[in-house]
Amino acid sequence: MRTTVSRLRAMQRSLPVADRPRRPEWMKVRAPSAGTRYFDVKKLIHGASLNTICEEARCPNIAECWGRGTATFQILGDTCTRACRYCYVNSGRPAHPPDPLEPLRLAQTARTMGLKHVVVTSVDRDDVPDRGAGHYAATIRALKRAVPDASVEVLTPDFLDVEEEALQTVLAARPEVFNHNIETVRRLHRRMRGAKASYDKALWLLQRAKELADYPVLTKSGIIVGLGETNDEVVDTMRDLRAHGVDVVTIGQYLQPSARHARIDRWVHPDEFRWFREQGEALGFGSVFSGPLVRSSYRADEQRHAAAGRAPVAY
């Protein structure tokens, strides 16, 4: 494995950025198929005026996930008050306050889709006093009424400056999974996420969620690779997450969404992703999803079931 990876890195770094292949073979994905539920899901989501991170962030797995009848909902609008260097979601000053009817529309859509595990994320809303925590709680409560047999996973922002109160609000609605992505290694964190973000605060948020919950909530975080980190730094980040009680970790390849975003440093070989998984399992994570196309909410239901059973799952 080391020989293959070393040769690949040497080849990539010897080429000018403009001459590097856009995607290796293992990064290719299929287009949406008429024989799946993709177009039904698309029509349903657009008809309910809902946003998904699948579309807003140009997720490479959209054809697979929507084809399976799943999606990751994005609440609090389509404009983020942050501008992370790796993220395609529109950034700026939101034109409207959170839509109070959005939780109800989302819950009804989840029921129509027949979802058994619902993943909800959002943009950052630093313009809102509670940073959107109340909207998260309202969404969770609406889902628990509409689809009482489904589990709910939230992938939250950092709730800048109101972290404690926001966590209490969200956890009072009792999501089964609390997710906050650390995104990258300590050395690159501020450069990629901006001055408002904090590596240590992300770790604190994940640990504090577990401390505040009066029920066995699963905590989860994600890392993207190919931004200039080393493999040892990825393992150090996993070690930090595990030290703060995180149960589930996901690791996937960074894809540069446009010319103005951070450049891809390297294409991480599948052998390296397998090695990350092995290292994560050795650290004691309940499940480790590590692969080129893995994203935080990719097959999230499987991640949750594996972690709840404390049996590592291979991907």
Sequence and secondary structure as in RCSB ss.txt:
>XXXX:A:sequence
MRTTVSRLRAMQRSLPVADRPRRPEWMKVRAPSAGTRYFDVKKLIHGASLNTICEEARCPNIAECWGRGTATFQI
LGDTCTRACRYCYVNSGRPAHPPDPLEPLRLAQTARTMGLKHVVVTSVDRDDVPDRGAGHYAATIRALKRAVPDA
SVEVLTPDFLDVEEEALQTVLAARPEVFNHNIETVRRLHRRMRGAKASYDKALWLLQRAKELADYPVLTKSGIIV
GLGETNDEVVDTMRDLRAHGVDVVTIGQYLQPSARHARIDRWVHPDEFRWFREQGEALGFGSVFSGPLVRSSYRA
DEQRHAAAGRAPVAY
>XXXX:A:secstr
 HHHHHHHHHHHHHS GGGS S  GGG      TTSSHHHHHHHHHHTT EEHHHHTT TTHHHHHHTT  EEEE
S S BS   TT  S BS  SS   TTHHHHHHHHHHHHT SEEEEEE   TTSTTTTHHHHHHHHHHHHHH TTS
EEEEE    TT HHHHHHHHHHT  SEEE   BS HHHHHHHH TT  HHHHHHHHHHHHHH SS  EEEEEEEE
 SS  HHHHHHHHHHHHHTT  EEEEEE    STTS        HHHHHHHHHHHHHHT SEEEESTT  TTTTH
HHHHHHHHTT     
